[in-house]
């Protein structure tokens, strides 16, 4: 793909967002005070994260789509970090689908729920870009509320109950906002009050088989996963057993989501035997399709 094609795509995306008069994906937010205020903004430029230069003309933010060469065989580290880049043809398909449903969203937030390692951050960033939404990670917002303390350290020093309370506060605040994609923590679904807040927007469950989750998380390590502490032994086996128990506890809660994105179903449609070969773009496309179905159901179509 030549530079002119990339530049053209970036320009058209920026123009689209500017016409909407809305923001694209943002960086972290500071949740202290009476409301959430932007702390720092970052965008992808040529595959690197760089600070965005503030506009002197307005407070509107413009974001180019991320473009790269291949979407197949996405490594576990990519799904964990959220730094995925997509081919131009898939970006155009995704953009077309997002423009189709964007008017019917009416600015409602999109909440991604699912087990740890299900790709909520990666898919959330893709959706936020094509919808000209902002992207927030609820775990990151909780960390900022506790002076930058990591989730693992919050669990260690304050306990899970403290963390869940902060998580609920974050979801309450985001429920009063618009045009955001929020990646939630794996256990956010266990509290009914959280569903009250998430149902102010549209909730989407990324349903990934536990076997795939265990492989993905084992590949990148479990140090940052406070609910995956276990004694010495085979990492995959221990991770699989713990994830299976967690899924058993939460599966009914995940089913409360407005839309479900099944990686097994996507893989079957694409003729893939392994869900690990399903690209984040394919998942994002299916998410938009399921959101569209939910919106049609709301309208009684």
ChimeraX commands (.cxc) that place a marker at each C-alpha (Angstrom):
marker #1 position 0.00,0.00,0.00 radius 0.5
marker #1 position 1.54,3.33,-1.04 radius 0.5
marker #1 position 1.80,6.46,1.07 radius 0.5
marker #1 position -0.86,8.30,-0.96 radius 0.5
marker #1 position -3.46,5.61,-0.19 radius 0.5
marker #1 position -2.71,5.77,3.52 radius 0.5
marker #1 position -2.79,9.57,3.50 radius 0.5
marker #1 position -6.11,9.57,1.65 radius 0.5
marker #1 position -7.68,7.17,4.14 radius 0.5
marker #1 position -6.40,9.15,7.09 radius 0.5
marker #1 position -7.70,12.40,5.63 radius 0.5
marker #1 position -11.17,11.00,4.88 radius 0.5
marker #1 position -11.43,9.60,8.40 radius 0.5
marker #1 position -10.42,12.91,9.97 radius 0.5
marker #1 position -12.90,14.79,7.80 radius 0.5
marker #1 position -15.67,12.39,8.82 radius 0.5
marker #1 position -14.96,12.87,12.52 radius 0.5
marker #1 position -14.65,16.62,12.08 radius 0.5
marker #1 position -18.02,16.77,10.33 radius 0.5
marker #1 position -19.56,14.97,13.27 radius 0.5
marker #1 position -17.93,17.49,15.55 radius 0.5
marker #1 position -16.88,14.74,17.94 radius 0.5
marker #1 position -13.78,13.28,19.44 radius 0.5
marker #1 position -11.92,10.14,18.54 radius 0.5
marker #1 position -10.18,7.74,20.91 radius 0.5
marker #1 position -8.51,9.48,23.80 radius 0.5
marker #1 position -5.85,8.57,26.29 radius 0.5
marker #1 position -6.36,8.24,30.00 radius 0.5
marker #1 position -8.78,10.29,32.04 radius 0.5
marker #1 position -8.46,11.58,35.54 radius 0.5
marker #1 position -11.64,10.68,37.42 radius 0.5
marker #1 position -11.14,12.93,40.43 radius 0.5
marker #1 position -13.18,16.08,40.95 radius 0.5
marker #1 position -16.76,16.71,39.91 radius 0.5
marker #1 position -16.32,15.18,36.48 radius 0.5
marker #1 position -13.86,13.41,34.21 radius 0.5
marker #1 position -11.27,15.60,32.56 radius 0.5
marker #1 position -8.78,14.67,29.83 radius 0.5
marker #1 position -5.33,14.09,31.25 radius 0.5
marker #1 position -3.33,13.10,28.18 radius 0.5
marker #1 position -4.15,12.32,24.59 radius 0.5
marker #1 position -2.26,9.91,22.37 radius 0.5
marker #1 position -2.81,8.74,18.82 radius 0.5
marker #1 position -1.14,6.24,16.51 radius 0.5
marker #1 position 0.99,7.78,13.79 radius 0.5
marker #1 position 2.92,5.43,11.49 radius 0.5
marker #1 position 2.73,2.66,14.07 radius 0.5
marker #1 position 4.05,4.72,17.00 radius 0.5
marker #1 position 2.30,6.41,19.86 radius 0.5
marker #1 position 2.84,10.14,19.79 radius 0.5
marker #1 position 1.22,12.98,21.73 radius 0.5
marker #1 position -1.44,14.79,19.74 radius 0.5
marker #1 position -0.89,18.49,19.16 radius 0.5
marker #1 position -3.80,20.59,20.48 radius 0.5
marker #1 position -5.69,22.56,17.87 radius 0.5
marker #1 position -5.72,26.34,18.14 radius 0.5
marker #1 position -8.94,26.52,16.15 radius 0.5
marker #1 position -11.13,24.26,18.27 radius 0.5
marker #1 position -11.17,21.52,20.86 radius 0.5
marker #1 position -12.20,18.91,18.35 radius 0.5
marker #1 position -9.80,16.00,17.98 radius 0.5
marker #1 position -9.06,14.17,14.75 radius 0.5
marker #1 position -7.62,10.68,14.50 radius 0.5
marker #1 position -6.32,8.72,11.52 radius 0.5
marker #1 position -7.11,5.04,11.32 radius 0.5
marker #1 position -4.31,2.61,12.09 radius 0.5
marker #1 position -3.10,0.90,8.92 radius 0.5
marker #1 position -0.76,-2.05,8.43 radius 0.5
marker #1 position -0.25,-5.07,6.18 radius 0.5
marker #1 position -1.69,-8.19,7.78 radius 0.5
marker #1 position -4.50,-9.21,10.11 radius 0.5
marker #1 position -3.96,-12.96,10.20 radius 0.5
marker #1 position -2.46,-14.99,13.04 radius 0.5
marker #1 position -2.61,-12.16,15.56 radius 0.5
marker #1 position -0.19,-12.87,18.46 radius 0.5
marker #1 position -1.52,-13.06,22.00 radius 0.5
marker #1 position 0.55,-10.02,22.93 radius 0.5
marker #1 position -1.31,-7.94,20.36 radius 0.5
marker #1 position -4.73,-8.92,21.71 radius 0.5
marker #1 position -3.51,-8.10,25.19 radius 0.5
marker #1 position -1.92,-4.73,24.41 radius 0.5
marker #1 position -4.52,-3.38,22.01 radius 0.5
marker #1 position -1.91,-2.10,19.52 radius 0.5
marker #1 position -3.31,-3.86,16.46 radius 0.5
marker #1 position -3.09,-2.44,12.94 radius 0.5
marker #1 position -5.36,-3.45,10.08 radius 0.5
marker #1 position -5.13,-3.70,6.27 radius 0.5
marker #1 position -6.64,-0.92,4.21 radius 0.5
marker #1 position -9.44,-3.03,2.68 radius 0.5
marker #1 position -10.61,-4.25,6.07 radius 0.5
marker #1 position -10.45,-0.71,7.45 radius 0.5
marker #1 position -12.69,0.51,4.64 radius 0.5
marker #1 position -15.21,-2.30,5.26 radius 0.5
marker #1 position -15.20,-1.55,8.95 radius 0.5
marker #1 position -15.62,2.16,8.35 radius 0.5
marker #1 position -18.56,1.56,6.02 radius 0.5
marker #1 position -20.28,-0.63,8.62 radius 0.5
marker #1 position -19.69,1.91,11.39 radius 0.5
marker #1 position -21.13,4.75,9.32 radius 0.5
marker #1 position -24.18,2.60,8.69 radius 0.5
marker #1 position -25.06,2.21,12.37 radius 0.5
marker #1 position -23.56,5.40,13.83 radius 0.5
marker #1 position -26.69,7.55,13.36 radius 0.5
marker #1 position -28.79,4.99,15.26 radius 0.5
marker #1 position -26.47,4.88,18.26 radius 0.5
marker #1 position -27.47,8.42,19.26 radius 0.5
marker #1 position -24.14,8.82,21.03 radius 0.5
marker #1 position -24.75,6.01,23.48 radius 0.5
marker #1 position -21.68,4.49,25.07 radius 0.5
marker #1 position -20.59,0.96,24.18 radius 0.5
marker #1 position -19.49,-1.26,27.06 radius 0.5
marker #1 position -17.38,-4.30,26.22 radius 0.5
marker #1 position -17.65,-7.14,28.73 radius 0.5
marker #1 position -15.99,-10.52,28.80 radius 0.5
marker #1 position -13.37,-12.63,30.50 radius 0.5
marker #1 position -9.85,-11.37,31.07 radius 0.5
marker #1 position -7.80,-11.69,27.90 radius 0.5
marker #1 position -10.83,-11.67,25.59 radius 0.5
marker #1 position -9.49,-8.73,23.58 radius 0.5
marker #1 position -11.76,-6.00,24.95 radius 0.5
marker #1 position -9.01,-3.37,24.78 radius 0.5
marker #1 position -7.94,-4.21,21.23 radius 0.5
marker #1 position -11.47,-4.41,19.85 radius 0.5
marker #1 position -12.54,-1.39,21.88 radius 0.5
marker #1 position -9.85,0.79,20.35 radius 0.5
marker #1 position -10.81,-0.31,16.85 radius 0.5
marker #1 position -14.49,0.45,17.47 radius 0.5
marker #1 position -13.70,3.82,19.02 radius 0.5
marker #1 position -11.67,4.84,15.99 radius 0.5
marker #1 position -14.21,3.92,13.34 radius 0.5
marker #1 position -17.12,5.40,15.31 radius 0.5
marker #1 position -15.16,8.56,16.23 radius 0.5
marker #1 position -15.74,7.69,19.88 radius 0.5
marker #1 position -13.32,8.00,22.78 radius 0.5
marker #1 position -11.86,4.86,24.33 radius 0.5
marker #1 position -11.55,4.26,28.06 radius 0.5
marker #1 position -10.33,1.24,30.01 radius 0.5
marker #1 position -12.19,0.94,33.31 radius 0.5
marker #1 position -9.24,-0.76,35.04 radius 0.5
marker #1 position -6.98,2.12,34.02 radius 0.5
marker #1 position -9.51,4.63,35.34 radius 0.5
marker #1 position -9.66,2.79,38.67 radius 0.5
marker #1 position -5.86,2.89,38.85 radius 0.5
marker #1 position -5.93,6.66,38.34 radius 0.5
marker #1 position -8.51,7.01,41.10 radius 0.5
marker #1 position -6.07,5.28,43.45 radius 0.5
marker #1 position -3.14,7.55,42.56 radius 0.5
marker #1 position -1.79,5.37,39.78 radius 0.5
marker #1 position -1.71,2.17,41.84 radius 0.5
marker #1 position -1.85,-0.91,39.60 radius 0.5
marker #1 position -4.84,-3.23,39.76 radius 0.5
marker #1 position -2.60,-6.01,41.10 radius 0.5
marker #1 position -1.39,-3.76,43.93 radius 0.5
marker #1 position -4.92,-2.55,44.66 radius 0.5
marker #1 position -5.98,-6.16,45.16 radius 0.5
marker #1 position -2.89,-6.82,47.28 radius 0.5
marker #1 position -3.07,-3.78,49.56 radius 0.5
marker #1 position -6.79,-2.92,49.63 radius 0.5
marker #1 position -8.58,-6.12,48.63 radius 0.5
marker #1 position -11.04,-7.05,45.90 radius 0.5
marker #1 position -14.03,-5.42,47.63 radius 0.5
marker #1 position -12.30,-2.03,47.55 radius 0.5
marker #1 position -11.46,-2.50,43.87 radius 0.5
marker #1 position -15.04,-3.48,42.99 radius 0.5
marker #1 position -16.36,-0.36,44.74 radius 0.5
marker #1 position -14.02,1.85,42.71 radius 0.5
marker #1 position -14.99,-0.02,39.56 radius 0.5
marker #1 position -18.66,0.70,40.24 radius 0.5
marker #1 position -17.87,4.39,40.77 radius 0.5
marker #1 position -16.08,4.52,37.42 radius 0.5
marker #1 position -18.99,2.85,35.59 radius 0.5
marker #1 position -21.42,5.25,37.25 radius 0.5
marker #1 position -19.47,8.23,35.96 radius 0.5
marker #1 position -19.10,6.88,32.45 radius 0.5
marker #1 position -22.83,6.10,32.31 radius 0.5
marker #1 position -23.52,9.84,32.41 radius 0.5
marker #1 position -21.34,10.47,29.37 radius 0.5
marker #1 position -21.72,9.93,25.63 radius 0.5
marker #1 position -19.73,8.67,22.66 radius 0.5
marker #1 position -17.32,6.42,24.53 radius 0.5
marker #1 position -16.26,2.79,24.16 radius 0.5
marker #1 position -15.46,1.38,27.60 radius 0.5
marker #1 position -13.48,-1.81,28.10 radius 0.5
marker #1 position -14.61,-3.24,31.45 radius 0.5
marker #1 position -12.83,-5.56,33.84 radius 0.5
marker #1 position -13.63,-9.25,33.60 radius 0.5
marker #1 position -15.52,-9.23,36.91 radius 0.5
marker #1 position -17.50,-6.01,36.37 radius 0.5
marker #1 position -20.55,-8.09,35.43 radius 0.5
marker #1 position -20.97,-9.68,38.87 radius 0.5
marker #1 position -22.58,-6.64,40.46 radius 0.5
marker #1 position -26.19,-5.93,39.40 radius 0.5
marker #1 position -25.68,-2.20,39.99 radius 0.5
marker #1 position -22.99,-2.19,37.31 radius 0.5
marker #1 position -25.52,-3.47,34.78 radius 0.5
marker #1 position -27.81,-0.59,35.68 radius 0.5
marker #1 position -25.05,1.79,34.60 radius 0.5
marker #1 position -23.88,-0.19,31.57 radius 0.5
marker #1 position -27.43,-0.49,30.25 radius 0.5
marker #1 position -27.49,3.28,29.92 radius 0.5
marker #1 position -25.46,2.45,26.83 radius 0.5
marker #1 position -25.07,-0.74,24.81 radius 0.5
marker #1 position -23.23,-3.72,26.29 radius 0.5
marker #1 position -21.40,-6.23,24.11 radius 0.5
marker #1 position -20.08,-9.57,25.35 radius 0.5
marker #1 position -16.91,-10.83,23.69 radius 0.5
marker #1 position -17.39,-14.57,24.16 radius 0.5
marker #1 position -14.07,-16.40,23.77 radius 0.5
marker #1 position -13.58,-20.12,24.58 radius 0.5
marker #1 position -11.74,-20.66,27.84 radius 0.5
marker #1 position -9.10,-22.80,26.12 radius 0.5
marker #1 position -8.15,-19.88,23.86 radius 0.5
marker #1 position -8.10,-17.48,26.80 radius 0.5
marker #1 position -5.80,-19.78,28.76 radius 0.5
marker #1 position -3.37,-20.06,25.84 radius 0.5
marker #1 position -3.38,-16.30,25.29 radius 0.5
marker #1 position -2.88,-15.35,28.94 radius 0.5
marker #1 position -0.24,-18.02,29.53 radius 0.5
marker #1 position 1.71,-16.72,26.52 radius 0.5
marker #1 position 2.00,-13.21,27.96 radius 0.5
marker #1 position 2.16,-14.11,31.66 radius 0.5
marker #1 position -0.18,-13.82,34.65 radius 0.5
marker #1 position 1.77,-11.38,36.83 radius 0.5
marker #1 position -0.74,-8.56,36.29 radius 0.5
marker #1 position -3.74,-10.85,36.86 radius 0.5
marker #1 position -4.59,-10.78,40.60 radius 0.5
marker #1 position -7.26,-13.48,40.26 radius 0.5
marker #1 position -4.84,-15.93,38.66 radius 0.5
marker #1 position -2.51,-16.50,41.60 radius 0.5
marker #1 position -1.73,-20.18,41.96 radius 0.5
marker #1 position 0.94,-22.51,43.29 radius 0.5
marker #1 position 3.78,-23.81,41.18 radius 0.5
marker #1 position 2.84,-26.14,38.37 radius 0.5
marker #1 position 2.04,-26.18,34.67 radius 0.5
marker #1 position 1.04,-22.58,33.86 radius 0.5
marker #1 position -1.49,-23.42,31.16 radius 0.5
marker #1 position -3.26,-26.11,33.21 radius 0.5
marker #1 position -3.53,-23.92,36.29 radius 0.5
marker #1 position -4.70,-20.93,34.24 radius 0.5
marker #1 position -7.27,-23.02,32.38 radius 0.5
marker #1 position -8.69,-24.44,35.61 radius 0.5
marker #1 position -8.97,-21.03,37.26 radius 0.5
marker #1 position -10.50,-19.41,34.17 radius 0.5
marker #1 position -12.99,-22.26,33.87 radius 0.5
marker #1 position -14.10,-21.67,37.47 radius 0.5
marker #1 position -14.42,-17.93,36.89 radius 0.5
marker #1 position -16.42,-18.45,33.72 radius 0.5
marker #1 position -18.74,-20.83,35.51 radius 0.5
marker #1 position -19.39,-18.11,38.10 radius 0.5
marker #1 position -19.91,-15.33,35.57 radius 0.5
marker #1 position -21.45,-16.89,32.46 radius 0.5
marker #1 position -25.03,-16.04,33.41 radius 0.5
marker #1 position -23.99,-12.47,34.18 radius 0.5
marker #1 position -22.26,-12.07,30.80 radius 0.5
marker #1 position -25.50,-13.16,29.15 radius 0.5
marker #1 position -27.11,-9.92,30.40 radius 0.5
marker #1 position -25.27,-8.06,27.63 radius 0.5
marker #1 position -27.35,-6.50,24.86 radius 0.5
marker #1 position -25.26,-8.22,22.20 radius 0.5
marker #1 position -23.00,-11.29,22.09 radius 0.5
marker #1 position -19.98,-11.73,19.85 radius 0.5
marker #1 position -19.02,-15.41,19.70 radius 0.5
marker #1 position -15.52,-16.09,18.39 radius 0.5
marker #1 position -16.52,-19.68,17.68 radius 0.5
marker #1 position -19.32,-18.43,15.42 radius 0.5
marker #1 position -16.99,-16.01,13.63 radius 0.5
marker #1 position -14.39,-18.74,13.10 radius 0.5
marker #1 position -17.06,-21.05,11.67 radius 0.5
marker #1 position -18.28,-18.39,9.23 radius 0.5
marker #1 position -14.72,-17.71,8.10 radius 0.5
marker #1 position -13.85,-21.38,7.81 radius 0.5
marker #1 position -11.22,-21.17,10.55 radius 0.5
marker #1 position -10.66,-24.14,12.83 radius 0.5
marker #1 position -8.90,-22.13,15.54 radius 0.5
marker #1 position -10.48,-19.01,17.05 radius 0.5
marker #1 position -6.97,-17.67,17.58 radius 0.5
marker #1 position -6.84,-17.07,13.83 radius 0.5
marker #1 position -9.78,-14.68,13.96 radius 0.5
marker #1 position -8.47,-11.13,13.56 radius 0.5
marker #1 position -9.50,-8.21,15.81 radius 0.5
marker #1 position -10.99,-6.53,12.73 radius 0.5
marker #1 position -13.26,-9.53,12.14 radius 0.5
marker #1 position -14.31,-9.38,15.79 radius 0.5
marker #1 position -14.99,-5.64,15.54 radius 0.5
marker #1 position -17.06,-6.17,12.38 radius 0.5
marker #1 position -19.13,-8.84,14.13 radius 0.5
marker #1 position -19.57,-6.52,17.12 radius 0.5
marker #1 position -20.96,-3.81,14.85 radius 0.5
marker #1 position -23.26,-6.38,13.21 radius 0.5
marker #1 position -24.57,-7.53,16.58 radius 0.5
marker #1 position -25.04,-3.93,17.75 radius 0.5
marker #1 position -26.98,-3.28,14.55 radius 0.5
marker #1 position -29.21,-6.26,15.32 radius 0.5
marker #1 position -29.84,-4.96,18.83 radius 0.5
marker #1 position -30.71,-1.50,17.55 radius 0.5
marker #1 position -33.14,-2.97,15.01 radius 0.5
marker #1 position -34.77,-4.94,17.80 radius 0.5
marker #1 position -35.18,-1.77,19.81 radius 0.5
marker #1 position -36.94,-0.12,16.88 radius 0.5
marker #1 position -39.18,-3.15,16.44 radius 0.5
marker #1 position -37.86,-3.83,12.93 radius 0.5
marker link #1:1,2 radius 0.2
marker link #1:2,3 radius 0.2
marker link #1:3,4 radius 0.2
marker link #1:4,5 radius 0.2
marker link #1:5,6 radius 0.2
marker link #1:6,7 radius 0.2
marker link #1:7,8 radius 0.2
marker link #1:8,9 radius 0.2
marker link #1:9,10 radius 0.2
marker link #1:10,11 radius 0.2
marker link #1:11,12 radius 0.2
marker link #1:12,13 radius 0.2
marker link #1:13,14 radius 0.2
marker link #1:14,15 radius 0.2
marker link #1:15,16 radius 0.2
marker link #1:16,17 radius 0.2
marker link #1:17,18 radius 0.2
marker link #1:18,19 radius 0.2
marker link #1:19,20 radius 0.2
marker link #1:20,21 radius 0.2
marker link #1:21,22 radius 0.2
marker link #1:22,23 radius 0.2
marker link #1:23,24 radius 0.2
marker link #1:24,25 radius 0.2
marker link #1:25,26 radius 0.2
marker link #1:26,27 radius 0.2
marker link #1:27,28 radius 0.2
marker link #1:28,29 radius 0.2
marker link #1:29,30 radius 0.2
marker link #1:30,31 radius 0.2
marker link #1:31,32 radius 0.2
marker link #1:32,33 radius 0.2
marker link #1:33,34 radius 0.2
marker link #1:34,35 radius 0.2
marker link #1:35,36 radius 0.2
marker link #1:36,37 radius 0.2
marker link #1:37,38 radius 0.2
marker link #1:38,39 radius 0.2
marker link #1:39,40 radius 0.2
marker link #1:40,41 radius 0.2
marker link #1:41,42 radius 0.2
marker link #1:42,43 radius 0.2
marker link #1:43,44 radius 0.2
marker link #1:44,45 radius 0.2
marker link #1:45,46 radius 0.2
marker link #1:46,47 radius 0.2
marker link #1:47,48 radius 0.2
marker link #1:48,49 radius 0.2
marker link #1:49,50 radius 0.2
marker link #1:50,51 radius 0.2
marker link #1:51,52 radius 0.2
marker link #1:52,53 radius 0.2
marker link #1:53,54 radius 0.2
marker link #1:54,55 radius 0.2
marker link #1:55,56 radius 0.2
marker link #1:56,57 radius 0.2
marker link #1:57,58 radius 0.2
marker link #1:58,59 radius 0.2
marker link #1:59,60 radius 0.2
marker link #1:60,61 radius 0.2
marker link #1:61,62 radius 0.2
marker link #1:62,63 radius 0.2
marker link #1:63,64 radius 0.2
marker link #1:64,65 radius 0.2
marker link #1:65,66 radius 0.2
marker link #1:66,67 radius 0.2
marker link #1:67,68 radius 0.2
marker link #1:68,69 radius 0.2
marker link #1:69,70 radius 0.2
marker link #1:70,71 radius 0.2
marker link #1:71,72 radius 0.2
marker link #1:72,73 radius 0.2
marker link #1:73,74 radius 0.2
marker link #1:74,75 radius 0.2
marker link #1:75,76 radius 0.2
marker link #1:76,77 radius 0.2
marker link #1:77,78 radius 0.2
marker link #1:78,79 radius 0.2
marker link #1:79,80 radius 0.2
marker link #1:80,81 radius 0.2
marker link #1:81,82 radius 0.2
marker link #1:82,83 radius 0.2
marker link #1:83,84 radius 0.2
marker link #1:84,85 radius 0.2
marker link #1:85,86 radius 0.2
marker link #1:86,87 radius 0.2
marker link #1:87,88 radius 0.2
marker link #1:88,89 radius 0.2
marker link #1:89,90 radius 0.2
marker link #1:90,91 radius 0.2
marker link #1:91,92 radius 0.2
marker link #1:92,93 radius 0.2
marker link #1:93,94 radius 0.2
marker link #1:94,95 radius 0.2
marker link #1:95,96 radius 0.2
marker link #1:96,97 radius 0.2
marker link #1:97,98 radius 0.2
marker link #1:98,99 radius 0.2
marker link #1:99,100 radius 0.2
marker link #1:100,101 radius 0.2
marker link #1:101,102 radius 0.2
marker link #1:102,103 radius 0.2
marker link #1:103,104 radius 0.2
marker link #1:104,105 radius 0.2
marker link #1:105,106 radius 0.2
marker link #1:106,107 radius 0.2
marker link #1:107,108 radius 0.2
marker link #1:108,109 radius 0.2
marker link #1:109,110 radius 0.2
marker link #1:110,111 radius 0.2
marker link #1:111,112 radius 0.2
marker link #1:112,113 radius 0.2
marker link #1:113,114 radius 0.2
marker link #1:114,115 radius 0.2
marker link #1:115,116 radius 0.2
marker link #1:116,117 radius 0.2
marker link #1:117,118 radius 0.2
marker link #1:118,119 radius 0.2
marker link #1:119,120 radius 0.2
marker link #1:120,121 radius 0.2
marker link #1:121,122 radius 0.2
marker link #1:122,123 radius 0.2
marker link #1:123,124 radius 0.2
marker link #1:124,125 radius 0.2
marker link #1:125,126 radius 0.2
marker link #1:126,127 radius 0.2
marker link #1:127,128 radius 0.2
marker link #1:128,129 radius 0.2
marker link #1:129,130 radius 0.2
marker link #1:130,131 radius 0.2
marker link #1:131,132 radius 0.2
marker link #1:132,133 radius 0.2
marker link #1:133,134 radius 0.2
marker link #1:134,135 radius 0.2
marker link #1:135,136 radius 0.2
marker link #1:136,137 radius 0.2
marker link #1:137,138 radius 0.2
marker link #1:138,139 radius 0.2
marker link #1:139,140 radius 0.2
marker link #1:140,141 radius 0.2
marker link #1:141,142 radius 0.2
marker link #1:142,143 radius 0.2
marker link #1:143,144 radius 0.2
marker link #1:144,145 radius 0.2
marker link #1:145,146 radius 0.2
marker link #1:146,147 radius 0.2
marker link #1:147,148 radius 0.2
marker link #1:148,149 radius 0.2
marker link #1:149,150 radius 0.2
marker link #1:150,151 radius 0.2
marker link #1:151,152 radius 0.2
marker link #1:152,153 radius 0.2
marker link #1:153,154 radius 0.2
marker link #1:154,155 radius 0.2
marker link #1:155,156 radius 0.2
marker link #1:156,157 radius 0.2
marker link #1:157,158 radius 0.2
marker link #1:158,159 radius 0.2
marker link #1:159,160 radius 0.2
marker link #1:160,161 radius 0.2
marker link #1:161,162 radius 0.2
marker link #1:162,163 radius 0.2
marker link #1:163,164 radius 0.2
marker link #1:164,165 radius 0.2
marker link #1:165,166 radius 0.2
marker link #1:166,167 radius 0.2
marker link #1:167,168 radius 0.2
marker link #1:168,169 radius 0.2
marker link #1:169,170 radius 0.2
marker link #1:170,171 radius 0.2
marker link #1:171,172 radius 0.2
marker link #1:172,173 radius 0.2
marker link #1:173,174 radius 0.2
marker link #1:174,175 radius 0.2
marker link #1:175,176 radius 0.2
marker link #1:176,177 radius 0.2
marker link #1:177,178 radius 0.2
marker link #1:178,179 radius 0.2
marker link #1:179,180 radius 0.2
marker link #1:180,181 radius 0.2
marker link #1:181,182 radius 0.2
marker link #1:182,183 radius 0.2
marker link #1:183,184 radius 0.2
marker link #1:184,185 radius 0.2
marker link #1:185,186 radius 0.2
marker link #1:186,187 radius 0.2
marker link #1:187,188 radius 0.2
marker link #1:188,189 radius 0.2
marker link #1:189,190 radius 0.2
marker link #1:190,191 radius 0.2
marker link #1:191,192 radius 0.2
marker link #1:192,193 radius 0.2
marker link #1:193,194 radius 0.2
marker link #1:194,195 radius 0.2
marker link #1:195,196 radius 0.2
marker link #1:196,197 radius 0.2
marker link #1:197,198 radius 0.2
marker link #1:198,199 radius 0.2
marker link #1:199,200 radius 0.2
marker link #1:200,201 radius 0.2
marker link #1:201,202 radius 0.2
marker link #1:202,203 radius 0.2
marker link #1:203,204 radius 0.2
marker link #1:204,205 radius 0.2
marker link #1:205,206 radius 0.2
marker link #1:206,207 radius 0.2
marker link #1:207,208 radius 0.2
marker link #1:208,209 radius 0.2
marker link #1:209,210 radius 0.2
marker link #1:210,211 radius 0.2
marker link #1:211,212 radius 0.2
marker link #1:212,213 radius 0.2
marker link #1:213,214 radius 0.2
marker link #1:214,215 radius 0.2
marker link #1:215,216 radius 0.2
marker link #1:216,217 radius 0.2
marker link #1:217,218 radius 0.2
marker link #1:218,219 radius 0.2
marker link #1:219,220 radius 0.2
marker link #1:220,221 radius 0.2
marker link #1:221,222 radius 0.2
marker link #1:222,223 radius 0.2
marker link #1:223,224 radius 0.2
marker link #1:224,225 radius 0.2
marker link #1:225,226 radius 0.2
marker link #1:226,227 radius 0.2
marker link #1:227,228 radius 0.2
marker link #1:228,229 radius 0.2
marker link #1:229,230 radius 0.2
marker link #1:230,231 radius 0.2
marker link #1:231,232 radius 0.2
marker link #1:232,233 radius 0.2
marker link #1:233,234 radius 0.2
marker link #1:234,235 radius 0.2
marker link #1:235,236 radius 0.2
marker link #1:236,237 radius 0.2
marker link #1:237,238 radius 0.2
marker link #1:238,239 radius 0.2
marker link #1:239,240 radius 0.2
marker link #1:240,241 radius 0.2
marker link #1:241,242 radius 0.2
marker link #1:242,243 radius 0.2
marker link #1:243,244 radius 0.2
marker link #1:244,245 radius 0.2
marker link #1:245,246 radius 0.2
marker link #1:246,247 radius 0.2
marker link #1:247,248 radius 0.2
marker link #1:248,249 radius 0.2
marker link #1:249,250 radius 0.2
marker link #1:250,251 radius 0.2
marker link #1:251,252 radius 0.2
marker link #1:252,253 radius 0.2
marker link #1:253,254 radius 0.2
marker link #1:254,255 radius 0.2
marker link #1:255,256 radius 0.2
marker link #1:256,257 radius 0.2
marker link #1:257,258 radius 0.2
marker link #1:258,259 radius 0.2
marker link #1:259,260 radius 0.2
marker link #1:260,261 radius 0.2
marker link #1:261,262 radius 0.2
marker link #1:262,263 radius 0.2
marker link #1:263,264 radius 0.2
marker link #1:264,265 radius 0.2
marker link #1:265,266 radius 0.2
marker link #1:266,267 radius 0.2
marker link #1:267,268 radius 0.2
marker link #1:268,269 radius 0.2
marker link #1:269,270 radius 0.2
marker link #1:270,271 radius 0.2
marker link #1:271,272 radius 0.2
marker link #1:272,273 radius 0.2
marker link #1:273,274 radius 0.2
marker link #1:274,275 radius 0.2
marker link #1:275,276 radius 0.2
marker link #1:276,277 radius 0.2
marker link #1:277,278 radius 0.2
marker link #1:278,279 radius 0.2
marker link #1:279,280 radius 0.2
marker link #1:280,281 radius 0.2
marker link #1:281,282 radius 0.2
marker link #1:282,283 radius 0.2
marker link #1:283,284 radius 0.2
marker link #1:284,285 radius 0.2
marker link #1:285,286 radius 0.2
marker link #1:286,287 radius 0.2
marker link #1:287,288 radius 0.2
marker link #1:288,289 radius 0.2
marker link #1:289,290 radius 0.2
marker link #1:290,291 radius 0.2
marker link #1:291,292 radius 0.2
marker link #1:292,293 radius 0.2
marker link #1:293,294 radius 0.2
marker link #1:294,295 radius 0.2
marker link #1:295,296 radius 0.2
marker link #1:296,297 radius 0.2
marker link #1:297,298 radius 0.2
marker link #1:298,299 radius 0.2
marker link #1:299,300 radius 0.2
marker link #1:300,301 radius 0.2
view
